[in-house]
Amino acid sequence: MFNKDFQFGVATSSYQIEGTQVNDENINSIWDSFAKVPDAISDGSDGSTACEHVLRYKEDVSLMKNLDIDIYRFSISWARIMPEKGIVSKEGLLFYRNLLKELKKNSIKASITIYHWDLPQWIYEENGGWTCRDTAYLFLEYSKLLFDEFDEFVDSWVTFNEPFCSVYLGYLTGSHAPGHKNAVEYLKAAHTINLAHGLAVQYYKSNYKKSIGIVLNLSPAYTVDNSFNNKIAKEMQDASINRMHLDPIFKGSYPIDYLMSFGSLVNDFNFIKEDDLSLMCIEIDFLGINYYTRSYVEYNSDSQSRIKHVDTDIKKTAMGWEVTPNGLYDVVHRVRKDYTDIPIIITENGSAWEDKLIDGRVYDKDRIGYLNSHLEVVDILNNENMNIVGYYAWSFMDNFEWSYGYEKRFGLVYVDYETQKRYPKDSYYRYKEIVKNRKL
């Protein structure tokens, strides 16, 4: 059973659903540029049209209302708000204000994510983006504008969504925008985002009273056996995806063992200033956890990271990710043991499958199974007093799935990208039933 105060919601992000070229605004982010790189997006698409949410937000809010959710988590496009240096778009502000008013009219609370990966291209061209310390202060000014414009409509704020993806995938592996492969840039970008987070939290808590937190994608690391080599691989995996982001937020430090693993590639860590460490761990009001799957690894001497991901026969989603709800149990207990007792929100949890629209219906039993099994874990965790106060399904609707383009569908609502017609899937109705009854 989920008590009356538990918040059920859905989540989306700006670049994935809004459409950057569906009206006369000049929207240009690093993802628009990255999508132009040959083979960067598997189906050759981009977010220029996406789900046309900018034009269809009232229809989408109506579908949310019918779902009986308590809260909608969405992100604001920095590039839509500040399309050029020194320019604040009245049209961009008006869109989000109208969206917030529509949510309020339908008695749906709003959780705003300030940054979900779509950095304005002009900032990247000016200073390199998150590798430059100045970007943290540009983020602060952007955040101040949003707080001033929208705080009256907002239930909670999130500074950043999944810094791991922005910095590790964006600056080290090159699989996300801006597509770099440079260890120095990766570590600088990670630190700049932590600094930006601290600056925004410090300002908000000094001037406003709602809840503010951060969202981290966490994945417990396991290994194939207890050999010393594989213990090293497990620790390295845990450091890269978990400790590299939990430690600065809750301990004001970085995992030194992980930083030193880059010793042959990074000669100077003086971009980390002493005062930064206390700033980036200013107390937040909640931790958002995005959970999809576990990490299962073994040692690989040929890799700089010393990590090799191991395939198993466990059932997998269309993303190739194992369905491992027990991993959510383990990661929450780890956070409670090693880091914090503040409220936790499961800010994203969901799965992609090979959805087929048949006579206007999507029979997505695998997604229903995934949803049920992970909510069962949330229920168990709360019976153990783990203080999980909300669960937001990812995603409200099918969308532009980053480097996979439109090939992967995570939504509770099916989107026909040719007509933009929405079709609630069977999982939509199952989630509605859970929300309405407050039980599985």
C-alpha positions as CSV (number, residue, x, y, z in Angstrom):
1,M,0.0,0.0,0.0
2,F,1.1,3.5,-0.8
3,N,0.0,6.2,1.7
4,K,-2.0,9.3,0.7
5,D,1.1,11.5,0.8
6,F,3.1,9.3,-1.6
7,Q,3.4,11.1,-5.0
8,F,2.8,9.2,-8.2
9,G,4.0,11.0,-11.3
10,V,5.4,10.8,-14.8
11,A,8.5,12.4,-16.2
12,T,9.8,13.8,-19.5
13,S,12.5,16.1,-20.8
14,S,12.4,19.1,-23.0
15,Y,14.6,18.1,-25.9
16,Q,13.0,14.7,-26.1
17,I,9.4,15.9,-26.5
18,E,9.0,19.6,-27.2
19,G,10.3,20.0,-30.8
20,T,12.9,22.7,-31.4
21,Q,11.6,23.7,-34.8
22,V,7.8,23.6,-34.5
23,N,7.3,27.3,-34.4
24,D,9.3,30.5,-35.2
25,E,11.6,30.4,-32.2
26,N,15.4,29.9,-32.8
27,I,16.2,26.9,-30.6
28,N,19.7,25.5,-30.9
29,S,21.4,23.3,-28.3
30,I,24.4,21.0,-28.3
31,W,22.0,18.1,-29.2
32,D,20.8,19.9,-32.3
33,S,24.5,20.1,-33.4
34,F,25.4,16.6,-32.3
35,A,22.5,15.1,-34.3
36,K,24.1,16.5,-37.4
37,V,27.2,14.5,-36.9
38,P,27.1,11.4,-39.2
39,D,26.1,8.2,-37.4
40,A,25.7,10.0,-34.0
41,I,22.0,9.2,-34.0
42,S,21.3,5.6,-35.0
43,D,18.2,6.5,-37.2
44,G,19.6,9.8,-38.4
45,S,16.9,11.8,-36.7
46,D,16.9,14.8,-34.3
47,G,14.7,16.6,-31.9
48,S,13.4,19.3,-34.3
49,T,9.9,17.8,-34.3
50,A,10.0,15.2,-31.5
51,C,6.4,15.0,-30.0
52,E,5.4,18.6,-30.8
53,H,4.7,19.0,-27.1
54,V,5.1,22.8,-27.5
55,L,2.0,22.8,-29.7
56,R,0.1,19.9,-28.0
57,Y,0.8,20.4,-24.3
58,K,-2.9,20.8,-23.4
59,E,-3.7,17.5,-25.0
60,D,-0.8,15.9,-23.1
61,V,-1.8,17.4,-19.8
62,S,-5.3,16.1,-20.4
63,L,-3.9,12.6,-20.7
64,M,-1.9,13.1,-17.5
65,K,-5.1,14.3,-15.8
66,N,-6.9,11.1,-16.9
67,L,-4.0,9.1,-15.5
68,D,-4.8,10.5,-12.0
69,I,-1.1,11.3,-11.3
70,D,-0.1,13.7,-8.5
71,I,2.9,15.4,-10.1
72,Y,4.6,15.9,-13.5
73,R,8.3,16.2,-13.7
74,F,9.6,18.0,-16.8
75,S,12.7,20.0,-17.8
76,I,13.1,23.4,-19.1
77,S,15.1,24.0,-22.3
78,W,17.9,26.5,-21.5
79,A,18.2,27.1,-25.3
80,R,14.5,27.9,-25.5
81,I,14.8,30.4,-22.6
82,M,18.1,31.9,-23.7
83,P,18.5,31.3,-27.4
84,E,21.4,33.8,-27.8
85,K,23.8,35.5,-25.5
86,G,22.1,38.3,-23.6
87,I,18.7,37.4,-24.9
88,V,15.8,36.1,-22.9
89,S,12.9,34.7,-25.0
90,K,9.5,36.0,-24.1
91,E,8.0,33.2,-26.2
92,G,10.0,30.6,-24.3
93,L,9.0,31.9,-20.9
94,L,5.3,32.1,-22.0
95,F,5.3,28.5,-23.1
96,Y,6.4,27.2,-19.7
97,R,4.1,29.6,-17.9
98,N,1.2,28.4,-19.9
99,L,2.2,24.7,-19.3
100,L,2.4,25.4,-15.5
101,K,-1.0,27.1,-15.5
102,E,-2.5,24.2,-17.4
103,L,-1.1,21.8,-14.9
104,K,-2.4,23.8,-12.0
105,K,-5.8,24.0,-13.6
106,N,-5.8,20.2,-13.7
107,S,-4.6,19.9,-10.1
108,I,-1.3,18.4,-11.2
109,K,1.8,19.5,-9.2
110,A,5.0,20.5,-11.1
111,S,8.5,19.4,-10.6
112,I,11.0,21.3,-12.7
113,T,14.4,20.0,-13.8
114,I,16.5,23.0,-14.6
115,Y,19.0,21.1,-16.8
116,H,18.4,17.9,-18.8
117,W,21.3,17.9,-21.2
118,D,20.4,20.5,-23.8
119,L,23.0,23.2,-23.3
120,P,22.6,26.2,-25.6
121,Q,24.9,25.9,-28.5
122,W,26.1,29.5,-28.1
123,I,27.5,28.7,-24.7
124,Y,29.4,25.7,-26.1
125,E,30.8,27.8,-28.9
126,E,31.8,30.6,-26.5
127,N,33.6,28.6,-23.9
128,G,33.4,24.9,-24.5
129,G,30.4,24.3,-22.3
130,W,30.8,22.3,-19.1
131,T,34.5,22.1,-19.4
132,C,34.7,25.8,-18.5
133,R,34.2,27.1,-15.0
134,D,32.3,30.1,-16.3
135,T,29.4,27.9,-17.3
136,A,28.6,27.2,-13.7
137,Y,28.0,30.9,-13.2
138,L,26.0,31.2,-16.4
139,F,23.9,28.3,-15.0
140,L,23.3,30.3,-11.8
141,E,22.0,33.3,-13.7
142,Y,19.7,31.0,-15.8
143,S,18.5,29.3,-12.6
144,K,17.8,32.7,-10.9
145,L,15.6,33.6,-13.9
146,L,13.6,30.4,-13.6
147,F,13.2,30.7,-9.9
148,D,11.9,34.3,-10.2
149,E,9.5,33.4,-13.1
150,F,8.1,30.1,-12.0
151,D,8.6,29.3,-8.3
152,E,5.0,30.2,-7.5
153,F,3.8,27.4,-9.7
154,V,6.4,24.7,-8.6
155,D,6.2,22.0,-6.0
156,S,9.9,21.1,-6.2
157,W,13.1,21.9,-8.2
158,V,15.8,19.7,-9.6
159,T,19.1,21.3,-10.5
160,F,20.5,18.6,-12.8
161,N,19.3,15.3,-14.3
162,E,21.9,12.6,-14.5
163,P,25.3,14.4,-14.5
164,F,26.9,11.0,-15.3
165,C,25.3,11.1,-18.8
166,S,26.2,14.7,-19.4
167,V,29.9,14.3,-18.5
168,Y,30.8,10.6,-18.9
169,L,28.9,10.0,-22.1
170,G,29.3,13.6,-23.4
171,Y,33.0,14.1,-22.7
172,L,34.6,10.7,-22.2
173,T,33.0,8.1,-24.4
174,G,31.6,10.6,-26.9
175,S,28.2,8.8,-27.3
176,H,26.2,11.9,-26.2
177,A,26.5,15.6,-27.0
178,P,28.9,17.2,-27.4
179,G,30.6,14.0,-28.5
180,H,34.1,14.4,-27.0
181,K,36.5,11.7,-25.9
182,N,38.9,13.4,-23.4
183,A,39.6,12.5,-19.8
184,V,40.6,16.0,-18.8
185,E,37.4,17.4,-20.2
186,Y,35.4,14.7,-18.5
187,L,36.7,15.5,-15.1
188,K,36.5,19.3,-15.6
189,A,32.9,19.0,-16.8
190,A,31.9,16.8,-13.8
191,H,33.3,19.4,-11.5
192,T,31.7,22.4,-13.2
193,I,28.3,20.7,-13.0
194,N,28.9,20.0,-9.2
195,L,29.9,23.6,-8.7
196,A,26.8,24.9,-10.7
197,H,24.6,22.6,-8.6
198,G,26.0,24.1,-5.4
199,L,25.7,27.6,-6.6
200,A,22.0,27.2,-7.5
201,V,21.1,25.3,-4.3
202,Q,22.8,28.0,-2.2
203,Y,21.0,30.8,-4.0
204,Y,17.6,29.1,-3.9
205,K,17.7,28.1,-0.2
206,S,18.7,31.7,0.7
207,N,15.7,33.2,-1.2
208,Y,12.9,30.6,-1.6
209,K,11.2,28.0,0.4
210,K,10.2,25.0,-1.8
211,S,12.1,21.8,-2.0
212,I,15.3,21.5,-4.2
213,G,17.4,18.5,-5.0
214,I,19.3,16.7,-7.7
215,V,18.6,13.6,-9.8
216,L,21.3,10.9,-10.1
217,N,21.1,7.8,-12.2
218,L,22.4,5.1,-9.9
219,S,23.2,1.5,-10.7
220,P,24.6,-1.0,-8.2
221,A,27.7,-2.8,-9.4
222,Y,28.1,-6.6,-9.2
223,T,30.9,-8.8,-10.5
224,V,31.1,-12.4,-11.7
225,D,33.2,-13.7,-8.8
226,N,35.3,-12.6,-5.8
227,S,38.7,-12.6,-7.5
228,F,40.9,-9.6,-6.8
229,N,40.8,-8.5,-10.4
230,N,37.0,-8.5,-10.5
231,K,36.8,-6.7,-7.2
232,I,38.8,-3.9,-8.8
233,A,36.4,-3.9,-11.8
234,K,33.4,-3.6,-9.5
235,E,35.0,-0.8,-7.5
236,M,35.8,1.1,-10.7
237,Q,32.3,0.7,-12.1
238,D,30.8,1.8,-8.8
239,A,33.1,4.9,-8.7
240,S,32.3,6.0,-12.3
241,I,28.5,5.8,-12.1
242,N,27.8,6.1,-8.4
243,R,30.5,7.5,-6.1
244,M,31.7,10.1,-8.6
245,H,28.4,11.8,-8.2
246,L,27.2,10.8,-4.7
247,D,30.4,11.7,-2.9
248,P,30.6,15.4,-3.9
249,I,26.9,16.0,-3.2
250,F,26.9,14.3,0.2
251,K,30.5,14.3,1.4
252,G,32.1,17.3,-0.3
253,S,34.8,15.1,-1.8
254,Y,35.7,13.0,-4.8
255,P,36.7,9.3,-4.9
256,I,40.5,9.8,-5.0
257,D,41.1,6.2,-6.1
258,Y,39.0,6.9,-9.2
259,L,40.6,10.2,-10.0
260,M,44.0,8.7,-9.7
261,S,43.1,6.1,-12.2
262,F,43.3,8.9,-14.7
263,G,46.8,9.8,-13.6
264,S,48.4,9.0,-16.9
265,L,45.9,11.2,-18.7
266,V,45.4,14.1,-16.3
267,N,48.4,16.0,-15.1
268,D,46.7,18.8,-13.1
269,F,43.6,18.8,-10.8
270,N,43.9,22.4,-9.8
271,F,40.6,23.1,-11.5
272,I,39.1,21.8,-8.2
273,K,39.3,24.8,-5.8
274,E,39.2,24.3,-2.1
275,D,36.1,26.3,-1.5
276,D,34.2,24.4,-4.2
277,L,34.0,21.3,-2.1
278,S,31.9,22.8,0.7
279,L,29.7,24.6,-1.8
280,M,28.8,21.6,-3.8
281,C,27.6,19.6,-0.8
282,I,25.2,22.3,0.6
283,E,22.3,20.3,2.0
284,I,19.5,19.4,-0.4
285,D,15.9,18.6,0.4
286,F,15.6,15.3,-1.5
287,L,17.6,12.9,-3.7
288,G,16.1,11.9,-7.0
289,I,17.2,8.4,-8.1
290,N,16.8,7.3,-11.7
291,Y,17.0,3.5,-11.8
292,Y,16.8,1.2,-14.8
293,T,19.1,-1.7,-14.4
294,R,22.2,-3.0,-12.5
295,S,25.8,-3.1,-13.7
296,Y,27.5,-6.6,-14.0
297,V,31.2,-6.4,-14.8
298,E,34.5,-8.2,-14.9
299,Y,38.1,-7.1,-15.1
300,N,39.5,-6.1,-18.5
301,S,43.2,-5.3,-18.6
302,D,42.9,-3.9,-22.2
303,S,40.5,-1.1,-21.1
304,Q,41.7,2.1,-19.4
305,S,38.7,1.8,-17.1
306,R,39.6,-1.9,-16.4
307,I,36.0,-2.7,-16.9
308,K,34.2,-5.1,-19.2
309,H,30.4,-5.4,-19.0
310,V,29.3,-9.0,-18.9
311,D,26.3,-10.4,-20.8
312,T,23.9,-12.7,-18.9
313,D,20.8,-14.7,-19.7
314,I,18.6,-12.5,-17.5
315,K,15.6,-11.0,-19.4
316,K,16.5,-7.8,-21.1
317,T,14.5,-4.8,-22.4
318,A,14.8,-3.4,-26.0
319,M,17.7,-1.3,-24.7
320,G,19.6,-4.6,-23.9
321,W,19.3,-3.7,-20.2
322,E,18.7,-6.5,-17.7
323,V,15.4,-6.4,-15.8
324,T,16.7,-6.4,-12.2
325,P,14.3,-4.8,-9.7
326,N,16.5,-6.2,-6.9
327,G,19.1,-3.7,-8.0
328,L,16.8,-0.8,-6.9
329,Y,16.5,-2.4,-3.5
330,D,20.3,-2.6,-3.2
331,V,21.0,0.9,-4.4
332,V,18.5,2.5,-2.0
333,H,20.0,0.6,0.9
334,R,23.4,1.7,-0.1
335,V,22.4,5.3,-0.3
336,R,20.9,5.0,3.2
337,K,23.9,3.3,4.6
338,D,26.6,5.4,3.2
339,Y,25.2,8.8,2.3
340,T,21.9,10.3,3.5
341,D,18.6,10.0,5.2
342,I,16.8,12.7,3.3
343,P,13.7,11.8,1.3
344,I,14.2,9.8,-1.8
345,I,12.1,10.1,-5.0
346,I,12.3,7.5,-7.7
347,T,12.4,10.2,-10.4
348,E,12.7,7.9,-13.4
349,N,12.0,4.2,-13.8
350,G,10.8,2.5,-16.9
351,S,11.6,0.3,-19.8
352,A,11.7,0.2,-23.6
353,W,10.1,-2.7,-25.5
354,E,9.2,-3.5,-29.2
355,D,5.8,-1.9,-29.0
356,K,3.4,-2.5,-31.8
357,L,0.2,-0.5,-32.4
358,I,-2.5,-2.9,-33.3
359,D,-6.0,-1.5,-34.0
360,G,-5.3,1.6,-31.8
361,R,-3.9,-0.5,-28.9
362,V,-0.5,-1.4,-27.5
363,Y,-0.4,-4.7,-25.6
364,D,2.8,-4.0,-23.6
365,K,2.7,-6.7,-21.0
366,D,6.5,-6.6,-20.5
367,R,6.3,-3.0,-19.5
368,I,3.5,-3.7,-17.1
369,G,5.6,-6.5,-15.6
370,Y,8.6,-4.2,-15.2
371,L,6.4,-1.5,-13.6
372,N,4.8,-3.9,-11.2
373,S,8.1,-5.5,-10.1
374,H,9.8,-2.2,-9.4
375,L,6.9,-0.7,-7.5
376,E,6.8,-3.9,-5.5
377,V,10.4,-3.1,-4.5
378,V,9.4,0.5,-3.6
379,D,6.7,-0.9,-1.4
380,I,9.1,-3.2,0.4
381,L,11.6,-0.5,0.9
382,N,9.0,1.8,2.5
383,N,8.0,-1.1,4.8
384,E,11.6,-1.0,5.8
385,N,11.4,2.7,6.5
386,M,13.5,3.8,3.6
387,N,11.5,7.0,3.2
388,I,10.7,6.9,-0.5
389,V,8.2,9.7,-1.0
390,G,7.4,9.4,-4.7
391,Y,7.7,7.4,-7.9
392,Y,7.7,9.0,-11.4
393,A,7.3,6.6,-14.4
394,W,9.6,7.1,-17.3
395,S,8.3,8.1,-19.7
396,F,4.9,9.7,-20.0
397,M,5.1,9.2,-23.7
398,D,7.4,7.8,-26.4
399,N,10.0,10.4,-27.5
400,F,13.4,11.1,-29.0
401,E,15.6,8.6,-27.2
402,W,18.9,10.5,-27.6
403,S,21.5,8.6,-29.6
404,Y,18.8,6.0,-30.4
405,G,16.6,8.5,-32.1
406,Y,13.0,7.3,-32.3
407,E,13.9,3.6,-32.4
408,K,13.3,3.0,-28.7
409,R,9.9,3.5,-27.0
410,F,9.7,4.0,-23.2
411,G,6.3,5.7,-23.0
412,L,3.1,4.9,-21.2
413,V,1.6,6.7,-24.2
414,Y,2.4,5.6,-27.8
415,V,3.2,8.4,-30.2
416,D,2.6,7.9,-33.9
417,Y,5.5,10.2,-35.1
418,E,3.9,10.6,-38.6
419,T,0.6,11.9,-37.3
420,Q,1.6,12.9,-33.8
421,K,-1.5,11.0,-32.5
422,R,-1.3,9.7,-29.0
423,Y,-2.5,6.2,-27.9
424,P,-2.4,5.2,-24.3
425,K,-0.8,1.8,-23.9
426,D,-2.1,-1.0,-21.7
427,S,0.7,0.1,-19.2
428,Y,-1.0,3.5,-19.0
429,Y,-4.2,1.9,-17.8
430,R,-2.3,-0.3,-15.4
431,Y,-0.5,2.6,-13.9
432,K,-3.8,4.5,-13.6
433,E,-5.2,1.6,-11.6
434,I,-2.2,1.6,-9.3
435,V,-2.4,5.3,-8.7
436,K,-6.1,5.3,-8.1
437,N,-6.1,2.4,-5.7
438,R,-2.7,3.3,-4.1
439,K,-1.7,-0.3,-4.2
440,L,-0.5,-3.0,-6.6
